[in-house]
Amino acid sequence: MSEYFSLSDCDVIGFDLDHTLCRYRLKETSRLIYESFARYLVEHKGYDKDLLNLTPTTWDFCFKGLVVDLEDGNIVKLAEDGTVLRATHGTNDLSTEEIIKHYGPQREWKHFNSLNTSFTRSAKYYFYDNYFDLPGALLCGKVVDMLLKRGNEVNSEFWKDMVAAIDHNYNTSAFKEDAGTYFPSIKRDPGRYLQPCSDSVKTWLRSMKTAGKVLILITSSHSDYCRLICDYILGKDFEELFDVIITNALKPGFFSLVPQQRPFRTLVNDVEETEGLPSLDKPGWYSQGNWPHLHELLKTITGKPEPKVAYFGDSMRSDIFPATTFGKWETVMIVEEMEGEGVPKSDTAMSNESQVEPQEKRGKFEDQGMKSPSDVSNQWGSYFVDVHRSGGGDEEHQKLTWCCHCIHTYSTMAIPSVEHIADLPLDYKFPRFSPDKPCTVGYYPRPPDSVLKRCEEMS
């Protein structure tokens, strides 16, 4: 394998939609998602109205890469070897001594091997790895706080209510029915939550098509929501940019092998046909599906026995791990946390962000110091690296987080946004992640501060 990666070497370029091609205004969207979940718990499950009361500082807790231990209400941040770097019970920090009491002198989280090798969901824990469910980590913490305050036992029963809140807001009919809080809000005011793609990204997508690349879009969003987003971020002619669009892909299940794989279905007015397709015979817009059938179609379109695919995504669980492991695709992970650690925003992203709503229409926390979920957290530290303290607190050393280790292991390279590479020529050679190279190699345009610092300290 070459030590460099170039899009010009690929036959097919694929994209996830949410937080990959589409950048959300994270502060606004996070508040909306939190409110949509919390409102459901209060109005339908009888939870305390206090769940709806947040201050700007509360958002420091909202941090990607956390794992909720559903058996005891602890929330943990893991190192690359599965040791617990930091933990809370509800939203309250556990001390080093309390962590050792819970997890033993080695601070081992007992479910790590199961999560680390499969990324599958479990009745015992939940891993927060994308911005769509991330505000749920904060809500989980606050629910545990509330149960403790009431003197109730904390066990996995509360999780059933959390799942019901997610289903209520995100199920496939919610957009059409104007149900829940999330979809009605996005439909009413998309500009408050979505950032349009820059002209450079649109030009980049067109240039790839002109160069003979096959472009595909694979999203777990339903077709009606996908159309709203793409209309807004790419323009009414967005369908011309892609050879194949797959909605309701239900990733990571999309990448599953026989016998679990789901058939593709055609859509009529955003309703899936009941009869599944035995295979795909032409480009178009489809629903559900599986990558082996897509792979066969890509062979036909490209005329190559093994078309080389590069896929851009933001979720390790849904995009990067399954696309790499099962699809054997090259993967580019979108890691917005890089911008919270010294990597400058692209010029186009900066100009996009400046085109925000008038001050009176912006969220009430906007000028009160609400932290973006992609920034370094005071409570949780860096997404990439953290200090590991031994018992007694005398000895401490820097460890890569489990999330950072997974980026290096399963993705070809990492970027903060597609805007960062849209102005580069298609044959630009990116250094790829490699176990034989320092862990700083593979990030573009530069590694996060914490990774750089750790590398310097170890050299």
C-alpha positions in Angstrom: 0.0 0.0 0.0 1.2 3.5 -0.9 2.1 5.8 2.0 0.0 8.5 0.2 -3.6 8.7 -0.6 -5.1 10.6 -3.6 -8.6 11.0 -4.8 -7.4 10.8 -8.4 -6.6 7.1 -7.8 -10.2 6.4 -6.8 -13.0 5.4 -9.2 -15.8 6.1 -6.8 -16.2 9.0 -4.2 -18.8 8.4 -1.6 -20.2 10.8 1.1 -22.3 10.5 4.2 -24.6 13.6 4.4 -25.1 14.8 8.0 -22.0 16.5 9.5 -20.0 15.4 6.4 -21.2 17.2 3.3 -23.7 19.2 5.4 -22.2 21.2 8.2 -24.6 22.1 11.0 -24.5 25.1 13.2 -23.5 23.0 16.2 -24.6 25.2 19.0 -28.1 25.8 17.6 -28.5 22.1 16.5 -27.3 20.7 19.8 -29.8 22.9 21.8 -32.6 21.8 19.4 -31.7 18.1 19.8 -31.4 18.3 23.5 -34.7 20.1 23.8 -36.4 17.6 21.5 -35.3 14.7 23.7 -35.9 16.4 27.0 -39.3 17.8 26.1 -40.5 14.3 25.2 -39.3 12.9 28.6 -41.1 15.8 30.4 -44.3 15.8 28.4 -44.7 12.0 27.7 -42.8 10.3 30.5 -43.4 12.6 33.5 -39.8 13.6 34.1 -39.0 16.8 36.0 -39.3 20.0 34.1 -35.9 21.0 35.4 -34.4 18.9 32.6 -35.4 21.8 30.2 -33.4 24.4 32.2 -29.8 24.7 31.0 -27.2 27.3 31.5 -24.4 28.0 29.0 -21.8 26.3 31.2 -23.9 23.1 31.2 -22.8 22.5 27.6 -19.2 21.9 28.6 -20.4 18.4 29.5 -21.5 17.7 25.9 -18.5 15.8 24.5 -18.2 13.3 21.7 -16.7 9.9 22.4 -18.3 9.3 25.8 -19.7 5.9 26.8 -22.7 5.6 29.1 -22.6 2.5 31.4 -26.3 1.8 31.5 -26.0 -0.5 34.5 -24.8 2.1 37.0 -25.3 5.5 35.4 -21.6 6.2 35.0 -20.3 8.0 31.9 -16.7 7.2 30.9 -14.0 8.5 28.7 -11.7 5.7 27.5 -8.0 5.4 26.6 -6.9 3.4 23.6 -6.4 0.3 25.8 -9.8 0.6 27.4 -8.7 2.1 30.7 -11.0 4.8 32.2 -9.4 8.2 31.8 -12.2 10.2 33.3 -15.7 9.3 34.6 -18.8 10.9 36.0 -21.8 9.6 37.9 -24.6 11.6 36.3 -22.9 14.9 35.5 -20.6 14.8 38.6 -16.9 14.0 38.3 -15.6 10.9 39.9 -12.2 11.3 41.6 -9.2 9.2 40.8 -9.9 7.2 44.0 -13.5 6.7 43.1 -12.6 5.6 39.6 -10.2 3.0 41.0 -12.9 1.9 43.5 -15.3 1.4 40.6 -12.9 -0.1 38.0 -10.0 -1.5 40.0 -6.4 -0.5 40.2 -5.9 -0.9 36.4 -9.1 1.2 35.8 -10.4 -1.4 33.2 -13.8 -0.9 31.8 -15.2 -4.4 31.5 -17.1 -4.1 28.2 -14.2 -2.6 26.3 -13.3 -5.7 24.2 -16.9 -6.0 23.1 -17.1 -2.4 22.0 -13.6 -2.1 20.6 -13.9 -5.0 18.2 -17.4 -4.6 16.9 -18.8 -1.1 17.7 -22.1 -2.8 18.1 -24.8 -1.5 20.4 -25.5 -3.2 23.7 -28.1 -3.3 26.5 -25.3 -2.6 28.9 -23.7 0.6 27.3 -24.2 3.3 24.7 -21.4 5.0 22.8 -21.9 8.6 21.7 -19.9 9.2 18.5 -21.9 11.6 16.4 -23.5 15.0 16.9 -27.0 13.8 16.2 -27.3 11.9 19.5 -24.5 13.6 21.4 -26.9 15.9 23.4 -28.3 12.7 24.8 -25.1 12.2 26.8 -25.8 15.5 28.6 -29.5 14.4 29.1 -28.4 11.0 30.4 -26.2 12.7 33.0 -29.0 15.1 34.0 -31.5 12.2 34.3 -29.2 10.3 36.6 -28.7 13.4 38.7 -32.5 13.7 38.9 -32.9 10.0 39.9 -30.3 10.4 42.6 -31.9 13.6 43.9 -35.2 11.7 44.2 -33.5 8.9 46.0 -34.4 6.4 43.2 -32.2 3.5 42.2 -30.1 4.1 39.0 -30.4 1.2 36.6 -30.9 0.7 32.9 -34.7 1.3 33.1 -34.2 5.0 32.4 -32.6 4.1 29.1 -35.9 2.8 27.7 -37.3 6.3 28.0 -34.2 7.7 26.3 -34.6 5.3 23.3 -38.3 6.3 23.1 -37.4 10.0 23.0 -34.9 9.3 20.1 -37.5 7.2 18.2 -40.2 9.9 18.7 -38.0 12.6 17.2 -36.1 10.7 14.5 -38.4 8.0 13.2 -38.8 7.9 9.4 -42.4 9.2 9.5 -41.7 12.1 11.8 -40.6 14.5 9.1 -43.7 13.9 7.0 -46.1 14.1 10.0 -44.4 17.1 11.5 -44.0 15.1 14.7 -41.6 15.8 17.6 -39.6 18.9 18.0 -36.6 18.3 15.7 -37.9 18.1 12.1 -40.6 20.8 12.4 -37.9 23.2 13.7 -35.5 22.4 10.8 -38.3 22.7 8.2 -39.5 26.0 9.6 -36.0 27.7 9.6 -33.3 25.6 7.9 -30.9 28.6 7.8 -30.8 28.7 11.6 -29.3 25.1 11.8 -27.6 24.4 8.4 -24.6 26.0 6.7 -24.8 26.0 2.9 -21.9 24.4 1.1 -19.4 26.9 -0.3 -19.1 27.4 -4.0 -15.7 25.7 -3.8 -17.2 22.5 -2.5 -19.9 22.5 -5.3 -17.1 23.2 -7.9 -15.1 20.3 -6.3 -17.9 17.9 -6.6 -18.5 18.9 -10.3 -14.8 18.6 -11.1 -14.8 15.0 -9.8 -17.7 14.1 -12.0 -16.0 15.8 -15.0 -12.9 13.7 -14.2 -15.0 10.6 -14.6 -15.5 9.8 -10.9 -18.7 8.1 -9.8 -20.2 10.1 -7.0 -22.5 8.4 -4.4 -24.4 9.7 -1.3 -25.2 7.3 1.4 -27.2 8.6 4.4 -29.3 7.1 7.1 -31.6 10.1 6.9 -35.0 9.4 5.2 -35.4 10.7 1.6 -37.7 13.7 2.5 -35.2 15.1 5.1 -32.3 14.4 2.7 -34.0 16.4 0.0 -34.6 19.4 2.3 -30.9 19.4 3.4 -29.5 19.0 -0.1 -31.8 21.6 -1.5 -30.6 24.0 1.1 -26.8 23.2 1.1 -26.2 22.3 -2.5 -29.1 23.8 -4.5 -32.1 22.5 -6.3 -30.0 20.7 -8.9 -28.2 18.6 -6.3 -29.4 15.3 -7.8 -27.3 16.0 -10.9 -24.1 15.9 -8.7 -24.6 12.2 -7.7 -24.8 9.0 -9.7 -26.3 7.1 -6.9 -28.2 8.4 -3.8 -29.1 6.0 -1.0 -31.3 7.2 1.8 -32.6 5.4 4.9 -29.4 3.3 4.6 -29.6 2.4 8.3 -25.8 2.4 8.7 -23.8 0.5 9.9 -26.3 -2.3 9.0 -25.9 -1.2 5.3 -22.4 -2.8 5.4 -23.6 -6.1 6.9 -23.0 -9.3 5.0 -25.5 -12.1 4.2 -27.8 -13.1 5.8 -28.5 -9.8 7.6 -28.3 -7.6 4.5 -31.5 -5.6 3.5 -32.6 -5.3 -0.1 -32.6 -2.0 -1.9 -36.1 -0.5 -2.5 -37.3 2.1 -4.9 -39.2 5.2 -3.7 -42.4 6.7 -4.9 -43.2 10.2 -3.4 -40.8 9.4 -0.5 -42.6 6.1 0.3 -40.6 2.9 0.0 -42.0 0.2 -2.4 -42.8 -2.9 -0.4 -41.0 -5.2 -2.8 -37.3 -5.3 -2.4 -35.0 -5.3 -5.4 -33.0 -8.5 -6.1 -30.1 -6.3 -7.4 -29.3 -2.8 -8.7 -29.2 -2.5 -12.5 -28.7 1.3 -13.0 -27.8 4.5 -11.2 -30.6 6.4 -9.3 -32.1 7.1 -6.0 -32.7 4.2 -3.7 -33.7 3.4 -0.1 -32.2 1.0 2.5 -29.9 -1.6 0.7 -26.5 -3.2 1.3 -23.0 -2.6 0.1 -22.5 -6.0 -1.8 -25.3 -5.1 -4.2 -24.0 -1.5 -4.5 -20.5 -3.0 -5.1 -21.9 -5.0 -8.1 -23.5 -1.8 -9.5 -20.3 0.1 -9.1 -18.5 -2.6 -11.1 -21.0 -2.2 -13.9 -20.8 1.6 -13.9 -17.0 1.8 -13.7 -16.3 -1.2 -15.9 -13.7 -2.4 -13.3 -13.7 -5.7 -11.5 -12.7 -4.0 -8.2 -13.5 -0.3 -8.3 -11.6 1.7 -5.7 -13.9 3.6 -3.4 -13.1 6.6 -1.1 -15.8 7.4 1.4 -16.2 10.5 3.6 -18.0 10.2 6.9 -18.1 11.6 10.5 -19.2 8.5 12.5 -16.7 5.8 13.5 -19.5 3.4 14.3 -21.8 4.0 11.3 -19.3 5.1 8.6 -15.6 4.6 9.0 -15.3 1.2 10.8 -17.8 -0.7 8.7 -16.7 0.9 5.4 -13.1 0.0 6.1 -13.7 -3.4 7.7 -16.4 -4.8 5.4 -16.3 -2.6 2.3 -12.5 -2.4 2.2 -13.0 1.2 1.2 -10.6 4.1 1.7 -12.1 6.3 4.4 -11.7 10.0 5.2 -13.0 10.9 8.6 -14.5 14.3 9.3 -13.3 15.3 12.7 -14.6 18.8 13.6 -12.7 18.5 17.0 -9.5 19.3 15.1 -10.8 22.9 14.8 -11.1 23.1 18.6 -7.4 22.2 18.8 -5.4 24.7 16.8 -6.4 23.7 13.2 -7.7 26.9 11.6 -11.1 26.9 10.0 -11.2 27.0 6.2 -11.8 30.5 4.7 -15.1 29.3 3.2 -16.3 27.9 6.5 -15.4 31.2 8.2 -17.4 33.2 5.7 -20.3 30.8 5.9 -20.4 31.2 9.7 -20.4 34.9 9.4 -23.6 34.7 7.4 -25.7 33.9 10.4 -29.2 35.0 11.5 -29.6 38.5 12.9 -28.7 38.8 16.5 -32.3 38.8 17.7 -33.0 35.5 16.0 -29.9 33.7 17.3 -30.0 31.4 20.2 -30.2 32.9 23.7 -26.8 31.4 24.7 -25.0 32.7 21.6 -23.4 35.7 23.3 -23.2 34.1 26.8 -20.3 31.7 26.2 -21.9 28.5 25.3 -19.2 26.0 24.3 -19.5 24.3 20.9 -19.6 20.5 21.4 -16.6 20.2 19.1 -14.4 22.3 21.4 -12.1 21.0 24.1 -14.1 20.5 27.3 -13.1 21.7 30.8 -14.7 18.7 32.3 -13.6 16.0 29.8 -10.4 17.5 28.3 -9.3 16.8 24.7 -11.0 14.4 22.3 -7.6 13.1 21.2 -5.2 12.9 24.2 -5.6 12.9 27.9 -3.6 12.5 31.1 -3.8 9.2 32.9 -3.3 9.4 36.6 -2.3 6.4 38.7 -3.6 5.8 42.2 -2.3 8.4 44.7 -2.0 10.9 41.8 1.8 10.9 41.8 2.4 9.4 38.4 0.7 10.7 35.3 1.3 10.3 31.6 -0.3 11.2 28.3 -2.5 8.6 26.6 -4.3 8.6 23.3 -8.0 8.4 23.8 -9.8 5.4 22.4 -11.5 7.7 19.8 -8.2 9.0 18.6 -6.7 5.5 18.4 -9.7 4.4 16.3 -9.2 7.3 13.8 -5.6 6.2 13.3 -6.6 2.5 13.0 -9.6 2.6 10.7 -9.5 5.8 8.6 -7.1 6.6 5.8 -6.9 10.2 6.8 -8.7 12.8 8.9 -9.9 16.4 8.1 -12.0 19.0 9.9 -14.3 19.5 6.9 -14.5 18.9 3.2 -14.0 22.6 2.7 -10.4 22.1 3.9 -9.6 20.1 0.8 -12.0 21.4 -1.8 -9.5 23.8 -3.4 -6.8 21.2 -3.8 -6.1 19.4 -7.1 -7.7 15.9 -7.4 -4.2 14.4 -7.6 -3.0 16.0 -4.3 -1.1 13.3 -2.3 -2.2 13.1 1.3 0.0 11.2 3.8 -2.1 8.4 5.2 -2.3 7.0 8.8 0.1 4.2 9.3 1.2 2.1 12.3 4.8 2.6 11.0 4.6 6.4 11.2 4.2 8.9 14.0 0.6 9.4 15.1 0.7 12.9 13.8 0.8 11.7 10.1 -2.6 11.4 8.5 -4.3 14.6 9.7 -4.8 17.4 7.1 -4.0 20.3 7.1 -2.2 19.6 10.4 -2.5 17.5 13.5 -4.5 18.7 16.6 -2.4 20.5 19.2 -2.7 17.7 21.8 -1.5 15.0 19.4 1.5 17.2 18.3 2.4 17.9 21.9 2.2 14.2 22.9 4.4 13.3 20.0 7.0 15.9 20.9 7.1 14.7 24.5 7.6 11.1 23.5 10.4 11.9 21.0 
